[in-house]
Structures are given as structure tokens and as C-alpha cells.
Amino acid sequence: MIKFFLPLLLAPFFVFASSVPELLLSESLDEKKRGREFLQLIWDTGSVVSDIEMAIYLKKLGYELAAYSENPRKHFGFFILKDSSINAFAGAYGYIGVHTGMLLSSDSESELAGVLAHEISHVTQNHLERFSEKAGKQSYLMLAGVLAAVLVDNKKASEAVLTSAIAGTLQKNINFTREHEWEADRIGTSILKKSGFNPQGMANFFKKLKDSANAQEFLQSHPLSINRISDSLQRSARGSGNYKKDSFEYITVKAKLYYQQHQRIKLEKDKAIVYYMQAYQALDKQDYQAAKQYSDKLLAINSDKSSYILAGRIASQLGDIELAQQYFSKHNAGDEANVYYMAKAYLDNQQPRLGIAILKPFLRTNQGSYESYKLLAYLYLKQGDAGRSHIQSAKALIVQGKLKKAIGHYQRAKTLVRSQDLYDIINAKIGDLQQILDLSKP
């Protein structure tokens, strides 16, 4: 019974609007504040997938699709959450989550892209913003609290949902979602066409969901009908052309998720993915010589970035840092996952200074992920620089929306750094964060 309410609190926070609002070109301070609160709730569940390759893959795919949306200037963030149910959601400030069950149930990258394009369309059409205006801040925050409670399986909080007025309101108004679902289908299909994915990906996935027992959460929050599926199939069938094939990254993400869930490799026809997963499994079991044998076979037939990252990780564990960096350098090009593992290889081989030299310049010019900032914090700690370690820990917390905790780390850094210039920079950072917190107070 608890699970029934989860999707209603995720994707359709915004389902109560009866008309499409004018697209916003910039987000309000209130929307940013709600986004930060929502972001904290998501991270506090402990269900965000930490594998940086998986996380970066979804972000790249999400941003690629968003660029073809009706409002690409909107803010977006993308997450994979550990949850076996087939579900996806769009929350405040354009934060979009995909459950691992959704990824594993997709049969093609176009299907996954279709789900993302659908959720992106909900964001660009401001459905959530319209709901928050109608429901009011108090109801909105109550919904957010319920979301957090259900995600972390808080039994008492979940029982409260069942007796709350919110639950009744959600069920009474679920029919309003149909208008927005149709609209998201139409706009999402357009995004797929423009981005080069098969536009039938979304329609095929929805058609498949009708017979899936594990998709009830998604169906509750994204009500389907025979007419809607038929319309989606007809609309997507109008286009034709050479669509993108499944990327090797997509295939490896699915294969790794399957392995992590079942602790065994799924049988595949493609030799490349078989060698990849054999090497991945051997690395996981710390059988590095076997892992290298499989990765050598993989590199002989596949030159994808994912293959070289895996080979680099294996070489690093064997202590061959020079070979590891050669592998990583094959597809550097500013990719965060690649840079992350380049730095980690130096950490694993007791060379934190060189790891810092790799990761620090990247994060100076790019918005990094939580994992990258935490790695840089640990590299500084291993080098004996606790002050800079606290600075990077603060940046990691900012990525999670936890500004008060970030200020705490900056405050500790102030007591440890010796450079006046760095001290002044830290003070400025604290002032900026404090200003954000003060401005967002009611």
C-alpha cells in the first residue's frame, strides 16, 4: 500500500494544473530554494547511485535531450536511484530521477531516452510550478516530507500518508494528470526525433508497461490508456530514418546494474560486452590478473571509452600506473568519469599529489559531481592538507544542496589554512552561501 503513493509524490507533484503555463526562461529564488530542499531529500535517502560512470552517463543523456526541449534554458539535474520498481520522476527545479528498475527494464537506449524526454517535458511545461502555486507552500513541503519518508521506508511517516488529506486530494485529482501526460508524450516524442533517437522508443516502452506487474508505481503516476498508447505509436510512426544505435555505455550500465543486483553476469551475444563483464567481475572479486586477460581481449575488439576506463582501473590495481594513465588518456577529452579514475589511480598507488594535479584543474573549470569533490577532499587529506580537504568537502555538500553543512566545513577550513588569500576566498564563499540561505528564508 505504501508504494502506491510514492510515484504520486514524485513525477506528478505537478499534476493539478489544468492548463499549460507560459514557459519560464529563468527560475525564481523560491523555485531554487524548493529545488535545494528536494535535492537534500533525495540525497538523504541514501539511494543515489554512486557509480560515477553510471551517473555521468545519465547526466550526459539527459542534457543531450534537454538541449532539444522547448525550454533548454531550464535548470536540470539527473540521478539514478537504487530501486527495483519501474519508475521515474521529475521534482523541483528540474531534478529528474530514474530508478534502476526502469533502466533494467528498458530494451533499448531509445526507450530510456523516451522516459527521460517525457520527464523533461513535464519540467519545461512548468507543471510542478503550477501545482506549487495552487497547493500552496505548506502543502508542497508536506508532500516533500512524505516523499522523503516513503523513500527511506519510514513506517510511521508512511502510515501518516494513508490518513492525510493530501492522500485523498491526490486520488481525487489524478484524472488531471491525463492532460499533462498526453502533452508530455507529444513534446517528448518531438525531443526524441530532434536528438536522433527512435521516436517509437517512448511509445514502445509505455506499451510494454501495460503488462508489467512491476510497473504499477509508474502507471499510478503516469496513467495510460489504450487510446494514449495508440496515439503515441501513430505519432512516432510518422517519422523514419537512421536512428541512433544503443551506445556501448548504455549496454554496460545495464550489464553492471544486473551484476550488482544478482551477483552474476547476464548472458550476452555481443563478445565485447561479455569480455567487459568478465573483466568487471574479476576486478570486483580482486582477481586482477584474470581481469587483465579479459580486458586485453576486450580492447582487441572494442575501443569505447568505457573499455579503456575499465582497463585503466585494472592496470592501476596491478600497480602499473603508467599503463593505467595510457589507457585513461585514450579518451580523456574532459570527461569527468575518465578524469575521476585517472586521479583515483594515483591515490590507489600512493601518489596523492599527482592525483590532485589531475582532478583539481578539471574541477576548477567544470561543475563536478559529488563523488569527484569527495575524491579530491580525500586526496588532500592523504597529502596532509586538512584545510583544503574541508574546502572540497564543502563543495561536495553544496552539490547535495546542504548549504549549512557546507558552511561548517568552510568554517573549519578557515582555522587550518595559512594563506591569507585562501582565507579571504573561504570567507567570501561563506558569505555567498549565507546570503543564499538568508534570501531564501520565508
C-alpha positions as MATLAB code, in Angstrom:
seq = 'MIKFFLPLLLAPFFVFASSVPELLLSESLDEKKRGREFLQLIWDTGSVVSDIEMAIYLKKLGYELAAYSENPRKHFGFFILKDSSINAFAGAYGYIGVHTGMLLSSDSESELAGVLAHEISHVTQNHLERFSEKAGKQSYLMLAGVLAAVLVDNKKASEAVLTSAIAGTLQKNINFTREHEWEADRIGTSILKKSGFNPQGMANFFKKLKDSANAQEFLQSHPLSINRISDSLQRSARGSGNYKKDSFEYITVKAKLYYQQHQRIKLEKDKAIVYYMQAYQALDKQDYQAAKQYSDKLLAINSDKSSYILAGRIASQLGDIELAQQYFSKHNAGDEANVYYMAKAYLDNQQPRLGIAILKPFLRTNQGSYESYKLLAYLYLKQGDAGRSHIQSAKALIVQGKLKKAIGHYQRAKTLVRSQDLYDIINAKIGDLQQILDLSKP';
ca = [
       0.000    0.000    0.000;
       2.838    2.375    0.780;
       4.321    2.013   -2.663;
       1.105    3.289   -4.229;
       1.773    6.803   -3.029;
       5.431    7.040   -3.942;
       5.064    7.830   -7.649;
       2.243   10.234   -6.990;
       4.621   12.263   -4.902;
       7.373   12.123   -7.500;
       6.552   12.671  -11.151;
       3.148   14.241  -10.662;
       3.834   16.792   -7.960;
       2.602   18.964  -10.792;
      -0.493   17.142  -11.990;
      -3.165   19.521  -10.804;
      -2.740   22.310  -13.348;
      -5.475   22.379  -15.967;
      -3.630   24.497  -18.499;
      -0.081   24.866  -19.738;
       1.598   27.974  -18.324;
       3.863   30.267  -20.288;
       7.378   28.842  -20.306;
       9.740   30.402  -17.801;
      13.157   31.458  -19.055;
      14.636   31.718  -15.589;
      13.827   30.208  -12.233;
      12.689   32.192   -9.243;
      14.522   32.254   -5.937;
      11.619   30.321   -4.417;
      11.910   27.609   -7.066;
      15.646   27.313   -6.454;
      15.005   27.019   -2.725;
      12.456   24.268   -3.247;
      14.885   22.553   -5.577;
      17.589   22.617   -2.916;
      15.171   21.193   -0.348;
      14.113   18.477   -2.773;
      17.758   17.745   -3.591;
      18.564   17.245    0.091;
      15.616   14.882    0.489;
      16.805   12.760   -2.415;
      20.387   12.536   -1.142;
      19.267   11.844    2.417;
      17.538    8.649    1.269;
      20.946    7.103    0.615;
      19.623    5.611   -2.616;
      21.511    7.765   -5.130;
      23.761    5.510   -7.228;
      27.382    6.429   -6.540;
      28.987    4.720   -9.560;
      30.390    7.757  -11.342;
      30.303    6.224  -14.825;
      26.604    5.445  -14.470;
      25.844    8.864  -13.010;
      27.762   10.734  -15.723;
      26.157    8.616  -18.443;
      22.636    9.537  -17.332;
      23.568   13.217  -16.971;
      25.046   13.328  -20.470;
      21.995   11.640  -21.948;
      19.655   13.916  -20.001;
      21.440   17.124  -21.013;
      21.600   15.976  -24.630;
      17.824   15.503  -24.682;
      17.131   18.706  -22.738;
      19.037   20.672  -25.390;
      16.262   19.743  -27.845;
      13.409   20.549  -25.460;
      11.046   23.506  -25.710;
      12.946   25.332  -22.970;
      16.599   24.191  -22.864;
      17.490   27.109  -20.578;
      15.667   25.484  -17.678;
      17.784   24.022  -14.898;
      18.105   20.228  -14.913;
      19.775   17.602  -12.750;
      19.721   13.833  -13.269;
      20.065   10.922  -10.828;
      19.894    7.146  -10.799;
      18.249    5.761   -7.660;
      18.623    2.229   -6.314;
      15.072    0.941   -6.566;
      13.872   -2.186   -8.358;
      10.500   -0.697   -9.273;
       9.944    0.614  -12.792;
       9.628    4.319  -12.160;
      10.992    7.760  -12.988;
      10.134   11.195  -11.640;
      10.585   14.907  -12.069;
      10.914   17.022   -8.933;
      11.502   20.656   -8.061;
      13.996   22.752  -10.042;
      14.241   20.203  -12.836;
      15.719   17.349  -10.811;
      14.895   14.106  -12.610;
      15.415   10.641  -11.180;
      15.379    7.228  -12.829;
      15.058    4.036  -10.815;
      17.469    1.202  -11.537;
      14.403   -0.939  -12.247;
      13.466    1.456  -15.045;
      16.919    1.212  -16.596;
      16.994   -2.573  -16.396;
      13.516   -2.921  -17.912;
      14.367   -0.818  -20.964;
      15.165   -2.862  -24.068;
      16.866   -0.060  -25.971;
      18.519    3.280  -25.342;
      15.662    4.920  -27.234;
      13.243    3.583  -24.622;
      15.305    5.062  -21.792;
      15.646    8.311  -23.736;
      11.882    8.296  -24.232;
      11.241    8.145  -20.493;
      13.747   10.948  -19.869;
      12.264   13.066  -22.667;
       8.822   12.593  -21.113;
      10.005   13.782  -17.694;
      11.979   16.655  -19.246;
       8.767   17.782  -20.934;
       6.998   17.882  -17.571;
       9.754   20.217  -16.364;
       9.764   22.534  -19.380;
       5.981   22.895  -19.219;
       6.232   24.007  -15.567;
       3.691   21.510  -14.258;
       5.365   21.364  -10.878;
       5.492   25.147  -10.583;
       1.783   25.359  -11.366;
       0.985   22.773   -8.728;
       3.024   24.544   -6.057;
       1.186   27.801   -6.794;
      -2.192   26.114   -6.447;
      -1.423   23.853   -3.496;
       0.490   26.454   -1.545;
       3.855   26.182    0.131;
       2.635   24.306    3.193;
       1.066   21.507    1.173;
       4.067   21.401   -1.132;
       6.533   20.974    1.712;
       4.286   18.391    3.357;
       4.348   16.415    0.127;
       8.119   16.704    0.021;
       8.341   15.366    3.564;
       6.072   12.459    2.700;
       8.255   11.715   -0.320;
      11.355   11.510    1.859;
       9.617    9.300    4.424;
       8.410    6.829    1.816;
      11.759    6.722    0.012;
      13.548    5.750    3.214;
      10.699    3.383    4.174;
       9.783    5.233    7.343;
       6.807    3.179    8.526;
       5.272    5.777   10.852;
       5.503    8.523    8.281;
       4.108    6.215    5.609;
       1.115    5.370    7.814;
       0.505    9.086    8.212;
       0.245    9.387    4.443;
      -2.651    6.961    4.378;
      -4.731    9.088    6.725;
      -3.757   12.519    5.475;
      -5.889   14.888    3.455;
      -3.063   15.006    0.929;
      -3.546   11.365    0.021;
      -7.226   11.953   -0.641;
      -6.509   15.036   -2.709;
      -4.009   13.134   -4.827;
      -6.502   10.403   -5.648;
      -9.348   12.821   -6.331;
      -7.263   14.791   -8.791;
      -5.391   12.018  -10.575;
      -7.533   12.476  -13.695;
      -5.916   15.864  -14.177;
      -2.678   14.041  -14.939;
      -4.008   12.688  -18.208;
      -3.903   16.041  -19.963;
      -0.299   16.577  -18.942;
       0.693   13.014  -19.792;
      -0.623   13.452  -23.328;
       1.267   16.707  -23.629;
       4.473   15.207  -22.289;
       4.102   12.365  -24.794;
       3.781   14.792  -27.681;
       6.675   17.030  -26.664;
       8.837   14.091  -25.585;
       8.369   12.384  -28.951;
       9.492   15.593  -30.645;
      12.622   15.667  -28.469;
      13.458   12.101  -29.488;
      13.136   12.925  -33.174;
      15.292   16.034  -32.936;
      18.000   14.264  -30.923;
      18.245   11.322  -33.313;
      16.664    8.633  -31.120;
      13.921    6.395  -32.408;
      10.709    8.295  -31.550;
       8.911    4.992  -31.054;
      11.100    4.357  -28.005;
       8.679    6.114  -25.663;
       5.543    4.567  -27.138;
       7.027    1.057  -27.179;
       8.079    1.370  -23.543;
       4.628    2.536  -22.438;
       3.014   -0.281  -24.395;
       5.235   -2.795  -22.629;
       4.346   -1.350  -19.216;
       0.678   -2.272  -19.544;
       1.554   -5.933  -18.935;
       4.286   -5.424  -16.335;
       3.447   -6.254  -12.722;
       6.475   -4.281  -11.557;
       5.315   -1.089  -13.251;
       2.334   -0.294  -11.054;
       4.078    2.688   -9.465;
       4.808    4.209  -12.840;
       1.282    3.521  -14.077;
      -0.251    5.134  -10.995;
       1.740    8.314  -11.572;
       1.624    8.210  -15.384;
      -1.907    6.956  -16.170;
      -2.029    5.173  -19.510;
      -4.920    4.309  -21.765;
      -5.255    2.284  -24.939;
      -6.038    5.488  -26.836;
      -2.966    7.231  -25.459;
      -0.653    4.364  -26.398;
      -2.218    4.136  -29.844;
      -1.820    7.881  -30.356;
       1.829    7.746  -29.278;
       2.566    4.857  -31.626;
       0.877    6.600  -34.544;
       2.663    9.877  -33.869;
       6.080    8.249  -33.607;
       5.477    6.101  -36.699;
       5.207    9.214  -38.879;
       8.944    9.686  -38.787;
      11.535    7.453  -40.368;
      15.278    7.493  -40.725;
      18.550    6.197  -39.398;
      18.237    6.427  -35.646;
      20.978    6.124  -33.059;
      22.001    2.617  -32.116;
      22.410    1.617  -28.495;
      25.654    3.068  -27.174;
      28.194    0.801  -25.519;
      27.859    2.968  -22.410;
      24.139    2.218  -22.189;
      24.757   -1.516  -22.601;
      27.484   -1.577  -19.937;
      25.388    0.419  -17.478;
      22.584   -2.131  -17.786;
      25.001   -5.054  -17.539;
      26.679   -3.658  -14.418;
      23.340   -2.957  -12.751;
      22.253   -6.532  -13.453;
      25.504   -7.858  -11.997;
      25.223   -5.696   -8.896;
      21.659   -6.852   -8.333;
      22.176  -10.583   -8.986;
      25.932  -11.043   -8.439;
      26.236  -12.868  -11.725;
      26.796  -11.934  -15.353;
      23.870  -11.942  -17.714;
      24.420  -13.960  -20.873;
      25.016  -11.703  -23.882;
      25.503  -12.352  -27.593;
      27.948   -9.494  -28.095;
      31.522  -10.648  -27.379;
      32.587   -7.151  -26.377;
      30.067   -6.883  -23.552;
      30.859  -10.466  -22.458;
      34.585   -9.637  -22.157;
      33.734   -6.329  -20.482;
      31.618   -8.000  -17.813;
      34.106  -10.836  -17.283;
      36.800   -8.229  -16.660;
      34.436   -6.197  -14.466;
      33.522   -9.250  -12.387;
      37.158  -10.260  -11.962;
      38.020   -6.705  -10.883;
      35.163   -6.788   -8.382;
      36.480  -10.073   -6.967;
      40.034   -8.652   -6.876;
      41.327  -11.240   -9.350;
      43.341   -8.624  -11.212;
      45.368  -10.968  -13.428;
      42.199  -12.581  -14.786;
      40.645   -9.141  -15.144;
      43.599   -8.028  -17.286;
      43.323  -11.085  -19.522;
      39.671  -10.319  -20.215;
      40.293   -6.600  -20.694;
      43.070   -7.331  -23.194;
      40.598   -9.413  -25.211;
      38.073   -6.599  -24.911;
      40.446   -3.907  -26.171;
      41.327   -6.075  -29.168;
      37.759   -5.761  -30.464;
      36.368   -2.637  -28.782;
      37.783    0.887  -28.418;
      34.945    2.508  -26.488;
      35.770    4.887  -23.637;
      34.163    2.529  -21.104;
      36.525   -0.277  -22.149;
      39.621    1.877  -21.677;
      38.425    3.160  -18.304;
      37.952   -0.417  -17.120;
      41.380   -1.418  -18.460;
      42.912    1.574  -16.693;
      41.307    0.655  -13.397;
      42.642   -2.882  -13.693;
      46.160   -1.709  -14.571;
      46.048    0.632  -11.577;
      45.218   -2.255   -9.237;
      48.154   -4.180  -10.683;
      50.425   -1.256   -9.797;
      51.168   -0.313  -13.407;
      50.305    3.358  -13.081;
      51.988    4.291  -16.362;
      49.891    1.811  -18.357;
      46.777    2.884  -16.462;
      47.289    6.513  -17.437;
      47.896    5.492  -21.059;
      44.519    3.799  -21.088;
      42.788    6.738  -19.431;
      44.392    9.173  -21.872;
      42.842    7.391  -24.866;
      39.509    9.126  -24.270;
      40.284   11.967  -21.861;
      38.645   14.934  -23.613;
      37.409   16.408  -20.344;
      35.117   13.505  -19.440;
      34.549   13.588  -15.684;
      34.375    9.825  -15.180;
      37.686    9.431  -17.001;
      39.372   12.234  -15.039;
      37.996   10.797  -11.786;
      39.595    7.398  -12.401;
      42.852    8.989  -13.555;
      43.074   10.751  -10.183;
      41.942    7.694   -8.254;
      44.652    5.589   -9.887;
      47.264    7.892   -8.351;
      45.519    7.674   -4.986;
      45.498    3.858   -5.165;
      49.226    3.940   -5.882;
      50.092    6.291   -3.016;
      50.673    9.361   -5.192;
      48.033   11.834   -3.963;
      49.947   14.882   -5.229;
      49.672   13.653   -8.828;
      46.004   12.818   -8.285;
      45.383   16.386   -7.144;
      47.241   17.689  -10.199;
      44.776   15.775  -12.397;
      41.476   16.442  -10.627;
      41.916   19.976   -9.284;
      42.231   21.719  -12.706;
      39.189   19.852  -14.001;
      37.014   20.901  -11.058;
      38.284   24.470  -11.290;
      36.721   24.822  -14.754;
      33.839   22.339  -14.543;
      30.910   21.740  -12.212;
      31.815   18.376  -10.738;
      29.772   15.605   -9.192;
      29.620   14.764   -5.503;
      31.995   11.818   -5.982;
      34.681   13.952   -7.652;
      34.716   16.571   -4.883;
      34.841   13.851   -2.228;
      37.764   12.216   -4.014;
      39.655   15.496   -4.172;
      38.929   16.058   -0.463;
      40.412   12.640    0.320;
      43.445   13.263   -1.878;
      44.175   16.467    0.064;
      43.698   14.619    3.330;
      46.157   11.924    2.261;
      48.630   14.673    1.396;
      48.215   16.140    4.881;
      46.325   19.282    3.823;
      43.245   19.184    6.080;
      42.247   22.773    5.271;
      41.860   22.178    1.540;
      40.223   18.838    2.298;
      37.479   20.665    4.201;
      37.068   23.099    1.292;
      36.422   20.250   -1.145;
      34.090   18.537    1.331;
      32.114   21.774    1.455;
      31.821   21.770   -2.332;
      30.590   18.166   -2.244;
      27.868   19.159    0.225;
      26.848   22.091   -1.975;
      26.227   19.586   -4.794;
      23.814   17.854   -2.418;
      22.090   21.137   -1.567;
      23.340   21.003    2.040;
      24.496   24.592    2.401;
      24.519   24.802    6.206;
      26.788   21.773    6.482;
      28.969   23.206    3.719;
      29.403   26.407    5.738;
      30.532   24.277    8.683;
      33.321   22.743    6.608;
      34.363   26.155    5.305;
      34.482   27.425    8.891;
      36.775   24.549    9.880;
      38.941   25.220    6.821;
      39.423   28.832    7.978;
      41.100   27.621   11.153;
      43.550   25.435    9.225;
      44.716   27.345    6.141;
      47.809   29.504    6.319;
      47.380   31.531    3.159;
      45.689   34.912    3.643;
      44.406   34.805    0.071;
      42.799   31.407    0.628;
      41.385   32.607    3.950;
      39.750   35.544    2.158;
      38.351   33.255   -0.544;
      36.817   30.988    2.105;
      35.247   33.982    3.831;
      33.735   35.079    0.526;
      32.325   31.572   -0.064;
      30.772   31.542    3.395;
      29.244   34.957    2.728;
      27.774   33.816   -0.573;
      26.200   30.715    0.958;
      24.893   32.643    3.948;
      23.313   35.187    1.618;
      21.530   32.403   -0.277;
      20.212   30.998    2.986;
      19.103   34.435    4.243;
      17.364   35.315    0.969;
      15.505   32.034    0.912;
      14.066   32.450    4.391;
      10.284   32.962    4.464;
];
